Structure formats: C-alpha cells, structure tokens
Amino acid sequence: MNHFHHLKVEQREVILYLPPSYDQSDRHYPVAYVQDDGYLFTECLNYLEHLFATGALEELILVGITSPNRNDEYTPWPAEALLKDMNAFGGNGKVYVDEVADVLKPYIDNHYRTHKEAENTAIIGGSFGGLISLFAGYWRPDTFGRIGLLSASFWYEGVMDYIRQNESMNNDLRIFMSVGLCEGIYKLNAQKQMVPNTKAAASLFIEKGFPEDSLRLVLEPQGTHDGIFMIQRFPEALQWLFNERPEAKCPVKEKESTREFSIPGTQVWNVQSNRTGRWYRISIAKPVEPPPEEGYPVLYTLDANASFGSLAESIRMQSRRPHGISPALIVGIGYDSDNPIVTNERFYDYTVHADETELPARPDGSPWPKTGGAEEFLTFIEEELKPKVEECFSIDHSRQSLFGHSLGGFLSLYSLFTRCGTFQRYIAASPSVWWKNHVLYQIWNERQENLGQHEPSGELLIFVGSNEKPSMVKDAKELYEVLKASPKGIHPIFQEVEGEGHVSVIPSLISPLLRFITK
C-alpha cells in the first residue's frame, strides 16, 4: 500500500499522507505541516497508525514540505556562517512561511477534507525546521495554531533577543518544545547554547504571559541533536498539540491509573558538571506568579532526592495570594537515583577530606565512603549551576539561600565560612559539626581575619531536633553561641524543634525556613 502522495504545488514539492479512514468516510481532518520533506512522520508511520488505531492520537493529514535550501528558507533573517567555507544563512524565512500559509495551505484545504481553522492546523519541524516553525507562530498565528519545536535552533543569532524584545506569542496557540540535554555540549560555536537557550525561551514565553498549560517542554536526558530523538518526540508532539487531553489515552482499562504523580510547575534538568564530572538531577519549582521587578528569591537545597518534593509543594501552597508569603524559586540539587539519601555521592560532595583516624567508627563497622569534594562541588554550584538558573529565571540576587541537612548542614556552614557572598542566607539543619574532629571551628578561626577585611554579611538559621543525639544538640547550640558572640558579620538564629529527631526535624522546619528565605 502506498501511504504517500507526491504533489507539486506551484514550484513546491510536497509529500501528502492521508489517514487510514480517509477513503472510507466523509470526515474532515486536522492538518500538520512538517518541514524537511516530512521525515519526522515518514520514519515512524507504523507507530502513528498504531496510535490512531488505539485512540491515543486523533487521525490527521500530514504534509511534508520539501526545501531546496533550508539554510535560506528556514532562517528568519540573514546571518554569517558558523564555519569557514560554508554559506551564510539567507534569512528568507518570512517569504517561506507566507508561501506555506497563503499558497500551500489553501491548495490542501481546497483539494482535501480538512479542518481549516488555525486551532486545527500545526506547523512542526526539527532543528532549523523547528526554528522556522517558531516564527510561523509569531508571524502567522491566524493560520497556524499548533506549533511544534523539536530541537529548534534557538542558538541562531538574534533569536533570544527577538523573544525578549517582542510581545508574547498569541495566547490561543499551543506549543510543544523538546530538546536533548546533550545537544551542543561538544560544540565550540553558538550551537553550545542549544539547551540553555531552549530552556530560557520557554521561561520567557511564560514570563511574557503565554498560558503555562498551553506550553510543554520535554527534556531528553541523553538526547543529542539527531533525527532519532526528534522522530521519537514527533508522535508525542502531535498528541500534545491535537488531543483534547494532552496525555495519551490508554487502550486498556485499568482499575487504577498508572500515571506517575508530578508536582505542577516543576521541571527536571540532568546536568553534568565540568568541574566534578558527575551528573546531577536538578529539580526546579517555579512560582505560578510572574517574578517581581527584583526577581524571585531562590533556595538551593541539597539532598533534593529527599527534600525537593516537600519544599516544592509547601512553597506552592504557602505563597498563594492574597495572604501568602512571597513566591520563591526552589532549586533542588540531587542525584540520578530513586533513593532519598544517595550516600556515597553526598559523602564526597558535602565534605572536606578526612582520614579514618579523624572520624569515629561507623555503627556497622564499614569503612567511610570517599570524602573531600566540597570545594569542587561548591564551585559547580557557583560557576556552573547558578549561571544556568539565572539564564532561565529572573533571580533576586540579594535573596539567595542555601539549605542543607546533616552533612548538607556541614556544607552550608562551610560555604558560609569560606565563600560568604555566594549566598545571602544559609540554613543548616542538624549540622554535622562533629565532622573531622570539629574542623568547622578551625575553619572559622582561620577565616575571621579575612571576614573582617571584607565585612561580608550572611544570615544563618540553625535547626536541631530536641530528640536527636545529645552530642548533635550540644554541637549545634555551642556553634550558635560562638557565632553569635562574633562581630564579624554573621547573623545567626537558633531553633530547637521540640520532639523531633534527626530525620523528622525536616518537615517541621519547612515553614520557618520558607519565611526566612522570602522575608
């Protein structure tokens, strides 16, 4: 069976796909116009027809558009070539989009049974094909109401400035975006901005007022800039753009839903640090409200596998207007694991090096994990993670906080003592002051002269549960007294949480913590 019809509309060659029921009905169908000869659907047609058959995707007409020169037709304005001996980019995208809207679409509508309305018409592509689909959304929302941007070339010169300087796209649009987190990581030219620019663009659309429930951004953890990943996302894009409910319908009825729970307004990045070489799962909870003029307060929380969900749900509830606290951005730093506490990784990232002789015996007699990565980890946060966050979100640089519990509390204090100024507020819950024979006191004493010279200020909130080991409570209280007595710019607050232990203290401290970071 020949699924495809090859047409020529004026000088443009197209590949047309009609759905299985087309010849057996008098129905009208939505249409998706697909860049680059329609390879996004020709390479996954069996799967698309499976989705049609199971009801997971509404049947539709697909139109693959050929281009004799995609560097000319798929770019919004001229730009210099990325590499020597390559042609410059032509920038004739407006002419191309108008041709598709005013010549090709009317031809398809006149010769086939289509739903002609913008809300039933998509334009979608990958790479440069995604870039020109973006601008079709800006230039011709009267024609294209569904926009698919698969690994779209947001790195292209001037694109981010255009998004920043122009009004939001039409609020009646629905937009699907996807990008592989490995795209551009080996590039030395502008293409290295592929991932951060895609994320920043999605955030800018929302900040400018585009409805959040009409935009979907999908991040592919191991995705590279290859057709295999774009083709994989194409059916999902069609489902999001055309289904009345974006999630696919399951052909098998079950007593219980198998859909995983997710917290609204959250997203996950998988980030590899150039400094440590490790992969981190970065979980972000973005407020519903647009940022104030000075930007959002931001909390960076360690051990995010354990703490992020509670913090994200709490800030979502407690920042509700008109009487809630200020909305804040929560950035959770965790690891690629389903365990709440990822022992070996955190022991390394959260500590200064300690010999076995400087540590007590572990209760089970096992050796201590590798230690000593605190400096590299804090450099990752300061030089790699924070700039990525600030590219994507508007941040209040006077209200940045770091929260850690147990060994994370040690790291929070270590950061305050050695890098005061990276954050303005620090939260140390049940801090492991005991680490390496109470080395924090040595670090504090060594740094006091430096602190006096630079006169930094840092607010510190120390929590400890009254039911923790007596030594933990004693250490926390004594450290607080030492810091309170010092005139060196540290402003500590101490709270002992009655009736709570080393782990149960965490839920109890969330509300005062959120008030502290947003005040």
N, C-alpha and C positions, 0 to 999 in steps of 0.2 A: 504493500500500500504506500502510495506517495503522499506523505504528510504535507509537503511543502509545495507552494505555488510560486513560481518565479515571475515577477511582473516588472514592467518598466513604466514608470510614471514620469512623463516628460523625459528628462535625461537621467532620472534616478532609478537605479535598480533596487528592488526590494524582494524580500522573502516573506511570503504570507503563510501563516498557519491558521487553519480553521479547526475548531474543537470537534470532538467526536460526534456530538449531537447536531452539528450544524445542518447536515443534509437531511436529517430526519425530523426537523422541526421548523417552525417559523419564528423561533425566538430571536431576540436581539441580544447582543453580547457587548460587554466592555472590551476595551482595546488597550494593549500595551505596545508602545513604540519602543523598539530596542535597538541601541546603537551597535556598531561593529558587526554588521551582517547578521545580527541576531544569534550569535554563537552562544549567548547565555541561555537560550532556550533550545537550540538545535542539539546541544550536547547533553541535555537532561530531559528529553521529551518523554521517555518512558515513565520517569518519575512524576512528571507533571500530569500525565494521563492517569497515573495511579491516584494522585491527589484529586483529580476530577472525579474518578470512579467512586472514591470513598467519601466524597463530600467535604474533603478537607480544604478544597480550593474551588471557588466558582469557575466554571468554564469561561474562557475568554479567547478573543482573537489576538494573535501575536504578529507583529510586523517588524521584521528585521531590516534595518536600513543600511545599505552599503555606503561607503565613503571612499572616494578616490584619494583623499588627502586628509586624514584625521587630524594631523597637526595644524592644518589650516582651518578645517570646519569645526573642530571640537574645542577651539580656544576662543575666549571671549574678547581678547584684544591682542595685538602683536607683542611679542617678547623675544628676547635674544635666546639663541640655542643654549642648552645646558652644557654641551661639549663642543670642542672644536671639530671642524669638518662635518658638522651636522647643520641642517637647515634651520633657520629661525622659525618661530611659531607665527602663523599667518594672522590669526585673530579674526577670522570671518565667521565666528560663531553666530552672530545675530542674523546674518543672512541665511545661514543653515537652519536655525530654529524657525525663522519665519517661513522658510520653504516647507518644512515639515508641517507647520501649523496651517499654512494657507494654500498649499498645493497638495501635499501627500494625504493629509488627513481628510480633506474634502473628497478626494478621489476614493479613499477607502470607505468613507461614510456613504457615498453615492452608489457604490457597487456592491456593498456587503451590508448585512443586517447588524448594525452597530448601535450601541447607546452613544449618542453624540456628545453628551454633556461632559463638562470638564471633570466632574467627580467620577465619571466612568472612563476616563482616559488617562493613561500613565505614560510617562517617558522615563526610560531607565537605561543605565549603562554602567560600565566598569572603567576605572582609570580616567582617561580623558573623556570617555563616553559618559562617565558619571559627572565629570566637571560640566560638560555642556548640558546635561540634564538638570543640574543645579540652576544654570542660568535660564533654562526654559521655564523653570519655576518662577524666577524673578521677572522675566520678560513677558511670558505668555500664560499667566495663571487663568486667563479666560478660556484657554484651550486645554491645558494640562493641569489636572487637579491632583494627580498622584505622581510623586517624584521618587525615583529610586537611585540612590547614590552608593554604588558598590566600589569601595576603594577609590573614591573620587579624588582627583588630583588637587587637593586643597593646598598643596605646596606651590601651585602656579603663581607666578609673580603678580602681586596686586590683589589676589582673591580675598585674603583676610582683611585687607584694607577696605575692599568693596563691601564686605559683610558688615564691618564696623561702621562704615560711613552711611550706609543706606538703611532705610526703614526695614522692618521685618517683612518677610515674605507674607503673602496673603494668608490670613488665618483659616481660610477654607481648605487649604492644601493638606495633604497627608504625606509625610516624608519618611522614608526608610533609609538609614545610613548604616554602613558596615565598614570595618577596617581591620586588617590583621595587625596584631601588636608587634610583629617582626618586620613590618613594611618600612623600608627606608633605613633600617638600623645599620646597614653596611655602606650606605651612601655618604659621600663627602659633599655633595651639592645640595641644592634646595630640597631635593626629594627626602632628605633625612628628617624633614619637618612633617612628613606624611601623617604620622599618628598624632602628635600634639596638635597640629592644625585641625585635624578632623574633630578631635575632642573639643577644641576651643570653638570651632564653628558651631557644633551642636549647642554648647553653652550659650554662645552669643545669640543664636536663634531664640532660645528660651528667654534670655535676659531682655531681648527686644520685644517680648510679648507673644511670641508664637506659642500656641497651646501645647503644653507638655505632653498631653495624651494624644497628640497628633504627630508626634515625632518619636521614632525609635532608633536608637544607636546600638549596634551589636558589635562587640569586640571579640575577635577571634584570637585566642591566646597564642597559638603557634602559627598564625596566618602570615604568609608572605605575599608579595604583590604578584600573584599568579592567577591565571584563569581558573585553576582548580578550586580556589577558595571563593572566587566571585560566582562561579557556577553553582557551588554549594549553597550560597546565600540567595540566589535568584528565586527559587520557589518560596523561601521564607519571606522575601521581599514582596512577592505577589500576594501571599496570604495576608501580610500586614496591610498592604495598600488597598486590597479589594474586599476581603472578608468583612462582614458586618461586625463580627467579633474577631480581632486580630489573631488570637490563638487558634491553632488548627483544631478542627473537630475530630474527635476520636471515633473511628468506626465501630468500636466495641464498647458496649455499655458496661459500666462497672459500678459496683455499689459505692465505692469511694473514689474520689478524684486522685489521680497520681501526679497532679501538678505540684511542683515544689513551691513552698512558700517563699515569697520575697518581700522586702520592705519597700514601699513606694518611695520614689525619689532617690534610690541608691544605685550605684554603679560600681563595677569592679574592674580594676586595671591589673594586669600582670606585668610587673616591671623588673627588668634585670639591671642590677647596679653595676656600673662600670668600675666602681670603687671596690666593692666586695666580691663581685662576680656572682652573687646569689640572686635568686628570683624571689620577689616579694609580691604577696597578694595585697594590693592597696584597695581598700573598701571606702567608698565616699558616700556620705549622706548630704545631699544638697537641699537647702531650705526651699519650700514652695514659693515663698515671697521673693521678689527681686531684691538684690543687695541694696543696702542704704548707700548714700553717696560715698561714705568712707570705706565701704566693703564689708563683707561678713567677718565676724570673729571666727577664728578657726582653732579647732582642737585636734592635735596629732596624738593619737592614742596607740600605745604599744600593746602587744598581745591581743591584736584585733580579732584573732580567731575566737577568743573568749569574750571580749568586751564590746565589739562593734555593734552587734545587734541590739543589745540593751541600750547603748548610748544613742543609736540612731532612732529607735522607737521613742525614747524618752524626750529627745530634743524635738521630735515631730509633734508630740503631744503638748509639751510644756511651752512651746513657742507659739501656740495658737493665739490669734488675736481675738479680742482686744486687750486681754489681761495677761497674756503670756510673757515669758522672758524674750529677749532679743533672739531672733533666728541666728543659728551658727552653723558653720560647715564642720562636719566631722570627718576626719581622715584617719582611717584605721590602717595600721602597718602590721600585716600578718604574714603568714606563710602558706604555701600550697599544700594544705593538709586539712583533713576533717577533724583532727584533734583540737580541743580547745587550747591546750598548752603544748607547744611544739618544743620539747625540752632541749634537744641538742642545739638547735638553731638559736634559741633565745639565750642559752648559757654563753654562747660565743658572742653574740651581738650586744648583749647588755652588760658585759663585764670587762674590767681590766684584767690582765693576766695575773693568775695566782698559782703558785706551786702547791702541790699536795700538802706540803708542810705548813702552808699558810691558811689551810682550810680545815674545818672539823671533819671527822669521818662521817660519811653518808649513812643514814639509818639502815640501809640494806647492805652496806659494806661494799657497794660497787664503786668503781673509780669515777671521779668527777669528769664531766664532758669537757671538751676543749674550750678554753676561755680566752679572753683578751681582744675581742673585736670591737670594743666600744668606740674607739676613735674612728675607725673606718665606717662603722655604722652611722655615727652621728654626722660624718662628712657626707655620706649618702643622703641623709635627710636634708642637710643644709644645702648641698650643692647640686643634687640631682632631683630629689622628690619635691622639695618646696618650689623650685622654679617651674616644674611641671604643673603643680597645683595652681600656681599663680598665673600660668598661661591660660588656664581653663576657667578660673573663677576669680571674681573680684574679692580681694582679701584686705581686711583692715590690719595693716602691718603693726599697729600699736596694740592689738589684742590677739596674739598668737600664743597658744598654750601647748604644753607637753605633759601627758599623763602616763604614768607607769605604776605598776603594782608589783610588789615583791622585788625581784631582780630588776623589773622595769622601774620600780621606785628608786633603786640604786642608780640606774642610768639617768633618771630625771634629775636627781641631785648632782650626779657627776656632770651632767650637761650644764646645770646652773652654776656650778663651781668653776668649770673650765671654759665654758663658752657662753657666759652670760651676755645676753643681747640677741642670741639666735631666737629665743622666745622671750616673752614678757611675763608669762605666768607659768608656774610649774606645779604639778600635783604629784606627790609621792605618797602612794598608799602602801601601808605595811612595808616600808622600805627595808631592803636587806643591808642595813647599816653594818652588820657583822662581817660583810664580805672582806676577805683578805685582812683579817685582824683589824677591822675598823679603819681601813685605809682612807675612808672619806675624810676623817679628821686630819690626816696628814695632807691630803689634797687641799682641804680648806685652809689650813695654816699656811701652806706654800703659796696659795693664791691671794692671800689677803693683801699683800703689798700691791700686787697688780690690780686688785679690785679697787684699792684706794686711789691709785693713779687715774684709772678710767672712770671711776664713780658710776658704775653701772647700777641699774635698779632692776630688781626682779622680785615678783611676788611669789610666795611659796605657800602651798596648802599641804599640810602633812596629816594623813589619816592613819589610824590604827584601831583595830578592834579590841575591846576590853578582854575578850576571851582568847586572844592569841597567846602564844608562849610568853611568859613573863619577860624573857630577855628581849623579845621583839618590842613589847610595850615600853620597856625601860629604855631601849636604844632610841626609839622614836622621840620619847619625851626629852631625853638628855640632849639629843641633837637639836631639837627645837630650842631648848634653853640656851645652848651655845650660840645659835644663830641669832636669837632674839637679843642677846647681850652685845652683839657686834654692831658697830655703827657703819658697817661697810656697804650699805645699800641693799641688803637682803631684808625683805619684809615677810616674816613667817607667820602663819596661822596654824594652830594645832587643834585637831578634833579627835577625841577618843570616842568611838562609836560603841555605845553600851550594848552588851550581849552578843556581839558579833565576833566571829573567828577570822582566820587568815583569808579564807575564800568568801565567806558570807558577808564580809565587810563591803565587797564591791557593789552589790545592788543598793546598799544603804547609803553609799556616798555619792550616788549619781546625781541626785537633785542638788545638793550643795555644790558639787563640782560644776554643774551647768550654770548655776547662779554666779559662781566665781569666775568662770571664763567669759561670761557675757556682760558682767557688770560694767 
